[in-house]
Amino acid sequence: MTTNPSPDPVRHVLSEAMGYVYAAAMRAAVELEIAERLADGPRLPEELAADAGADAPSLARLLRFLATRGVFREDAEGRFHLTPYADPLRADAPRSIRTGVLAVTAEVFWTSSRDLGEAVRSGEPAFDRRYGRPFFDFLAANPDEGAMFNDGMANLSAIEVDDIVASYDLPTTGTVVDVGGGQGGLLLAALRARPGLTGILFDRPEVLPGNVLAGLGEARYDLVAGDFFESVPGGDLYLLKNVLHDWSDEQCVRILENCRRAMRPGGRVLALDAVIEPDNQPHFGKTTDMFMMLLVPGRERGRREFEDLFDRAGLRVTRVLPTPSAVAVVEAVAAAS
Ligand SMILES: C[S@@+](CC[C@H](N)C(=O)[O-])C[C@H]1O[C@@H](n2cnc3c(N)ncnc32)[C@H](O)[C@@H]1O
């Protein structure tokens, strides 16, 4: 029996340090719509390049590299095929992640990542130094980047909202407030799952026009623009998906206090964020945590840190439920109840 030798540590580290070209290669393949061009079957690089307006030898090299990670596959005739890792790059794929890939590889993220060391030294987001203002203010002032981010978040959400809704026993009546709900993908899934619920999508004014709720019918939801550091609308169930991870502890306590104040008797608050375990294992949240460090004052947290935040806001964590997605459900009620 033979066993694979351990990788040479030096080559392994060097290869990992060059790993950013993998993200760049994936973005290039998305921009050139290679996955879409392979939807009807395998093709030669020359055929793909002619359609995509690309240089055939360069495209062959790009795809050869991506194939080393299972994104596309080359056969003995030199034709490239879709694979399970390449298919989600298609815009029309059932669980397409195309818009999400374009968002997480966007220029504002790349350039901020060059300052990660400074972010670690200072404890301040790299983004603010490079772009001169906080991330969400920048998005508001730059509609193209704002649309790219909001569409990307909506895409990342779309692949997980059904898993989240299926993991939590939603109430059958009352009002759900999706706080910082973006385009409302989670609220849409919740309202579809429970026809007796009504909803409020609450976000910054520039974000709400892109919402996905129209198909529900106007009687089922309201759009409310505002600032969750000031106040949030009244309701029975508060959803905070990928919101607390954007903010410092003090800022999170303010958001949670505003939810507690606005919440009707018997109300609940659900934080839907990665909940990090104290181990050395890979976790999607440990990767998104690096994005948080680059962009915003927040971070991904562990269970104790969530309990502390809720406690400081007059709320009590009742349970933490895993979901098949990257986020867990941290459920809380008013501390006195
Ligand atoms: C990381 S996104 C999450 C969006 C959505 N919940 C999801 O999971 O797809 C954070 C959201 O918070 C919103 N947001 C940021 N600052 C806000 C504020 N001060 N008041 C209300 N919403 C805010 C952003 O516009 C954005 O939609």
Ligand as a Chemical Component Dictionary entry (heavy atoms), coordinates in Angstrom:
data_LIG
# 
_chem_comp.id                   LIG 
_chem_comp.type                 NON-POLYMER 
_chem_comp.pdbx_formal_charge   0 
_chem_comp.three_letter_code    LIG 
# 
loop_
_chem_comp_atom.comp_id 
_chem_comp_atom.atom_id 
_chem_comp_atom.alt_atom_id 
_chem_comp_atom.type_symbol 
_chem_comp_atom.charge 
_chem_comp_atom.model_Cartn_x 
_chem_comp_atom.model_Cartn_y 
_chem_comp_atom.model_Cartn_z 
_chem_comp_atom.pdbx_ordinal 
LIG C1  C1  C 0  -24.219 42.484 5.100 1  
LIG S1  S1  S 1  -25.716 43.206 4.537 2  
LIG C2  C2  C 0  -26.925 41.952 4.951 3  
LIG C3  C3  C 0  -28.163 42.059 4.129 4  
LIG C4  C4  C 0  -29.194 40.947 4.371 5  
LIG N1  N1  N 0  -29.640 40.893 5.750 6  
LIG C5  C5  C 0  -28.635 39.610 3.944 7  
LIG O1  O1  O 0  -28.308 38.779 4.775 8  
LIG O2  O2  O -1 -28.497 39.417 2.721 9  
LIG C6  C6  C 0  -26.011 44.438 5.791 10 
LIG C7  C7  C 0  -27.238 45.281 5.525 11 
LIG O3  O3  O 0  -27.340 46.272 6.557 12 
LIG C8  C8  C 0  -27.785 47.472 5.952 13 
LIG N2  N2  N 0  -27.423 48.612 6.800 14 
LIG C9  C9  C 0  -26.175 49.104 7.021 15 
LIG N3  N3  N 0  -26.237 50.149 7.864 16 
LIG C10 C10 C 0  -27.548 50.325 8.179 17 
LIG C11 C11 C 0  -28.233 51.246 9.031 18 
LIG N4  N4  N 0  -27.560 52.169 9.727 19 
LIG N5  N5  N 0  -29.579 51.140 9.146 20 
LIG C12 C12 C 0  -30.253 50.187 8.437 21 
LIG N6  N6  N 0  -29.652 49.276 7.617 22 
LIG C13 C13 C 0  -28.311 49.348 7.498 23 
LIG C14 C14 C 0  -27.070 47.469 4.622 24 
LIG O4  O4  O 0  -27.645 48.376 3.703 25 
LIG C15 C15 C 0  -27.180 46.016 4.206 26 
LIG O5  O5  O 0  -28.349 45.764 3.464 27 
# 
loop_
_chem_comp_bond.comp_id 
_chem_comp_bond.atom_id_1 
_chem_comp_bond.atom_id_2 
_chem_comp_bond.value_order 
_chem_comp_bond.pdbx_ordinal 
LIG C1  S1  SING 1  
LIG S1  C2  SING 2  
LIG S1  C6  SING 3  
LIG C2  C3  SING 4  
LIG C3  C4  SING 5  
LIG C4  N1  SING 6  
LIG C4  C5  SING 7  
LIG C5  O1  DOUB 8  
LIG C5  O2  SING 9  
LIG C6  C7  SING 10 
LIG C7  O3  SING 11 
LIG C7  C15 SING 12 
LIG O3  C8  SING 13 
LIG C8  N2  SING 14 
LIG C8  C14 SING 15 
LIG N2  C9  SING 16 
LIG N2  C13 SING 17 
LIG C9  N3  DOUB 18 
LIG N3  C10 SING 19 
LIG C10 C11 SING 20 
LIG C10 C13 DOUB 21 
LIG C11 N4  SING 22 
LIG C11 N5  DOUB 23 
LIG N5  C12 SING 24 
LIG C12 N6  DOUB 25 
LIG N6  C13 SING 26 
LIG C14 O4  SING 27 
LIG C14 C15 SING 28 
LIG C15 O5  SING 29 
# 
